[in-house]
Amino acid sequence: MPVLAGINSKVLKNGDSEPSPPPAGIYRIYNMRFCPWAQRALIYASVKNIPSEVINIHLKEKPDWYFSKHYKGQVPALELDEGKKHVIESAHIPEYLDDLFPESRILPSDPYEKVQQKLLLERLASVAPAFYAAAQAANNPEGRDEKYAALVKAFEDAEKLLTGDFFSGKAKPGFADYLIFPNYQRVFWLAHILPNSPFSSESFPGPQFPKLTKWYKTLDSIPEVAAASQPTEMGVGFFNDYLKGTPNYDYGL
């Protein structure tokens, strides 16, 4: 089986039959094509070249059976061992995959370096709530300047934290790089939508963030990351509908 088979399959929703358990040796990732948290698991499986099947879930009309995979009904969820095991949460799944496949480990094995990558990810994650607040400003000018400022502040903080080419501190991307990239990608999509966006939609995020601009371009050009991502026009189209309150989880299919 190829890596990320079915990544662009249509969603399963309430009333749809539960798929058969994944066969032995196959890892199933429950996903939503435009969810940044689920994309963390996809990127990790792609970079580690793990044979995996992707099942997309309708997040507004979740199948009843899906709650046996993730008790909150969220994505991502990892299913393995012929459906006998499930691992949930976007930061736990990558660490679990590193433990299963240590030969391609991304998260450092050294205890100190490992915890530093986790702490760095927590600091970088301030971009997520700032993104959702700024997204609300797309159709509502009230408080727009303050919401934009909070998102810019998250980028300014990240620019300071990026002391080399990657947040890993190494010559190649690491745990924090791969896991935070989807959140920055969503801001890139949003830059095509927001009125008077503080970010460039061409050389993202823009000249005021030279290190992040180089970092984003590098991550975006990695084939394994691209394979776990949706094209820009798909992401922009989905978020246009999302911001109108009518998300189409099968957008573009």
C-alpha positions as CSV (number, residue, x, y, z in Angstrom):
1,M,0.0,0.0,0.0
2,P,1.3,3.5,-0.8
3,V,1.8,6.1,1.9
4,L,-1.4,8.1,2.5
5,A,-3.6,6.1,0.3
6,G,-7.1,7.7,0.1
7,I,-6.0,11.1,1.3
8,N,-8.5,12.7,-1.2
9,S,-11.3,10.2,-0.6
10,K,-14.8,11.6,0.2
11,V,-15.8,11.9,3.8
12,L,-17.8,9.3,5.7
13,K,-20.7,10.8,7.7
14,N,-23.4,9.7,10.0
15,G,-25.3,6.8,8.4
16,D,-22.3,5.6,6.4
17,S,-21.1,2.1,7.2
18,E,-18.0,1.6,9.3
19,P,-15.0,0.5,7.1
20,S,-13.5,-2.9,7.8
21,P,-10.5,-2.9,10.1
22,P,-7.2,-2.2,8.5
23,P,-5.3,-5.3,7.6
24,A,-2.1,-6.4,9.5
25,G,0.8,-4.0,8.8
26,I,-1.4,-1.1,7.6
27,Y,-1.9,2.0,9.6
28,R,-5.1,3.9,9.2
29,I,-5.4,7.6,9.9
30,Y,-8.8,9.2,10.4
31,N,-8.5,12.7,8.9
32,M,-10.3,15.7,7.6
33,R,-8.5,17.1,4.5
34,F,-8.3,20.7,5.8
35,C,-7.7,20.1,9.5
36,P,-4.2,21.3,10.6
37,W,-4.2,19.0,13.6
38,A,-4.9,15.9,11.5
39,Q,-2.3,17.0,9.0
40,R,0.4,16.6,11.6
41,A,-0.2,12.8,11.6
42,L,-0.2,12.8,7.8
43,I,3.1,14.6,7.5
44,Y,4.7,12.3,10.0
45,A,3.5,9.2,8.2
46,S,4.6,10.6,4.9
47,V,8.1,11.7,6.1
48,K,8.6,8.3,7.8
49,N,7.3,6.4,4.7
50,I,4.8,4.4,6.7
51,P,2.2,2.5,4.6
52,S,-1.1,4.1,5.6
53,E,-4.7,4.4,4.7
54,V,-6.5,7.7,5.1
55,I,-10.3,7.8,6.0
56,N,-11.8,11.2,5.9
57,I,-14.5,12.1,8.5
58,H,-17.4,14.6,8.2
59,L,-16.8,16.7,11.3
60,K,-20.4,18.1,11.4
61,E,-22.1,14.8,10.8
62,K,-19.8,12.3,12.5
63,P,-20.6,8.6,12.2
64,D,-21.7,7.1,15.4
65,W,-19.1,4.3,15.1
66,Y,-16.3,6.9,14.9
67,F,-16.6,7.6,18.6
68,S,-15.2,4.1,19.2
69,K,-12.0,5.3,17.5
70,H,-11.8,8.7,19.2
71,Y,-14.0,9.2,22.3
72,K,-14.4,13.0,21.4
73,G,-15.0,12.3,17.7
74,Q,-12.1,14.5,16.7
75,V,-9.4,14.0,14.2
76,P,-6.7,12.6,13.9
77,A,-7.0,9.1,15.2
78,L,-4.6,6.3,14.4
79,E,-5.9,2.8,14.0
80,L,-3.7,-0.3,13.8
81,D,-3.3,-4.0,14.6
82,E,-6.4,-4.9,12.7
83,G,-8.5,-2.3,14.6
84,K,-7.5,-3.5,18.0
85,K,-5.5,-0.4,18.9
86,H,-6.2,3.3,18.6
87,V,-4.0,6.3,19.4
88,I,-5.4,9.8,19.4
89,E,-4.2,13.5,19.6
90,S,-2.1,15.3,17.1
91,A,1.1,15.4,19.2
92,H,0.9,11.9,20.6
93,I,0.5,10.1,17.3
94,P,3.8,11.4,15.9
95,E,5.7,10.4,19.1
96,Y,4.0,7.0,19.0
97,L,5.1,6.5,15.4
98,D,8.6,7.4,16.3
99,D,8.6,4.7,19.0
100,L,7.2,2.2,16.5
101,F,9.7,3.1,13.8
102,P,12.9,4.3,15.7
103,E,15.0,3.8,12.6
104,S,13.4,6.9,11.1
105,R,13.0,8.8,14.4
106,I,12.3,12.5,14.1
107,L,11.7,13.4,17.7
108,P,15.1,13.3,19.5
109,S,15.8,10.2,21.6
110,D,17.9,12.3,24.1
111,P,15.5,13.1,26.9
112,Y,16.6,16.8,27.2
113,E,16.4,17.5,23.5
114,K,13.1,15.7,23.3
115,V,11.5,17.8,25.9
116,Q,12.9,21.0,24.4
117,Q,11.2,20.2,21.1
118,K,7.9,19.6,22.9
119,L,8.2,22.9,24.8
120,L,9.1,24.8,21.6
121,L,6.1,23.4,19.9
122,E,3.9,24.7,22.8
123,R,5.4,28.1,22.4
124,L,4.9,28.2,18.6
125,A,1.3,26.9,19.0
126,S,0.1,30.4,20.0
127,V,-0.4,30.9,16.2
128,A,-3.4,28.6,16.3
129,P,-5.9,30.7,18.5
130,A,-4.6,33.9,16.9
131,F,-5.4,32.4,13.5
132,Y,-9.0,31.5,14.3
133,A,-9.5,34.9,15.9
134,A,-8.2,36.6,12.7
135,A,-10.3,34.4,10.5
136,Q,-13.4,35.7,12.3
137,A,-12.3,39.2,11.2
138,A,-12.6,38.3,7.5
139,N,-16.3,39.1,7.5
140,N,-16.5,41.2,10.7
141,P,-14.4,44.3,11.0
142,E,-15.1,44.7,14.7
143,G,-11.8,44.3,16.5
144,R,-10.0,43.4,13.3
145,D,-6.9,45.4,14.0
146,E,-6.5,43.8,17.4
147,K,-6.9,40.3,16.0
148,Y,-4.5,41.0,13.2
149,A,-2.0,42.4,15.7
150,A,-2.2,39.2,17.9
151,L,-1.5,37.0,14.8
152,V,1.4,39.2,13.8
153,K,2.8,39.0,17.4
154,A,2.7,35.1,17.1
155,F,4.8,35.4,14.0
156,E,7.2,37.9,15.5
157,D,7.7,35.5,18.5
158,A,8.3,32.6,16.1
159,E,10.8,34.7,14.1
160,K,12.8,35.2,17.3
161,L,12.6,31.5,18.2
162,L,13.9,30.4,14.8
163,T,17.7,30.6,15.4
164,G,18.7,28.5,12.5
165,D,17.2,27.1,9.3
166,F,14.8,24.9,11.3
167,F,13.1,24.9,14.7
168,S,14.8,21.5,15.2
169,G,18.1,23.3,15.6
170,K,19.6,20.8,13.2
171,A,20.4,20.7,9.5
172,K,17.0,19.3,8.6
173,P,13.4,19.7,9.9
174,G,12.3,18.1,13.1
175,F,9.3,17.4,15.3
176,A,8.4,21.1,16.0
177,D,8.9,22.0,12.3
178,Y,6.6,19.3,11.0
179,L,3.9,19.7,13.6
180,I,3.7,23.5,13.4
181,F,3.8,23.8,9.7
182,P,0.1,23.0,9.1
183,N,-0.9,26.0,11.3
184,Y,1.3,28.4,9.3
185,Q,-0.1,26.9,6.1
186,R,-3.6,27.8,7.3
187,V,-2.5,31.4,7.8
188,F,-1.0,31.4,4.3
189,W,-4.4,30.3,2.9
190,L,-6.1,33.0,5.0
191,A,-3.7,35.6,3.6
192,H,-5.6,35.1,0.3
193,I,-8.9,35.9,2.0
194,L,-8.4,38.5,4.7
195,P,-9.1,42.2,3.8
196,N,-5.8,44.1,4.1
197,S,-4.0,41.0,5.3
198,P,-0.8,41.7,7.3
199,F,0.9,38.9,5.4
200,S,2.0,38.4,1.8
201,S,0.2,35.8,-0.2
202,E,3.1,35.6,-2.6
203,S,6.3,35.4,-0.5
204,F,4.7,34.3,2.7
205,P,4.7,35.5,5.4
206,G,6.6,38.5,4.0
207,P,9.8,40.6,4.2
208,Q,9.2,41.5,7.9
209,F,9.8,37.8,8.7
210,P,12.9,36.8,6.6
211,K,13.7,33.7,8.6
212,L,10.1,32.4,8.6
213,T,9.8,33.2,4.9
214,K,12.8,31.0,4.1
215,W,11.6,28.3,6.5
216,Y,8.1,28.2,5.1
217,K,9.3,28.0,1.5
218,T,11.7,25.2,2.4
219,L,9.1,23.1,4.3
220,D,6.5,23.7,1.6
221,S,8.8,22.4,-1.0
222,I,9.6,19.0,0.7
223,P,7.8,16.3,-1.4
224,E,6.6,14.4,1.7
225,V,5.1,17.5,3.2
226,A,3.4,18.4,-0.1
227,A,2.0,14.9,-0.3
228,A,0.3,15.4,3.0
229,S,-1.1,18.9,2.1
230,Q,-3.9,20.2,0.0
231,P,-3.2,22.6,-2.9
232,T,-3.5,26.3,-2.0
233,E,-6.5,26.8,-4.2
234,M,-8.3,24.0,-2.4
235,G,-7.4,25.3,1.0
236,V,-8.5,28.9,0.1
237,G,-11.8,27.6,-1.4
238,F,-12.6,25.5,1.7
239,F,-11.9,28.4,4.1
240,N,-14.0,30.8,2.0
241,D,-16.9,28.4,2.6
242,Y,-15.9,27.7,6.2
243,L,-15.9,31.4,7.0
244,K,-19.5,31.7,5.6
245,G,-20.5,28.9,8.0
246,T,-21.0,26.3,5.2
247,P,-17.8,24.2,5.2
248,N,-17.7,21.6,2.4
249,Y,-15.5,18.8,3.6
250,D,-15.4,17.3,0.1
251,Y,-14.4,20.6,-1.5
252,G,-12.8,20.1,-4.9
253,L,-13.6,16.4,-5.1
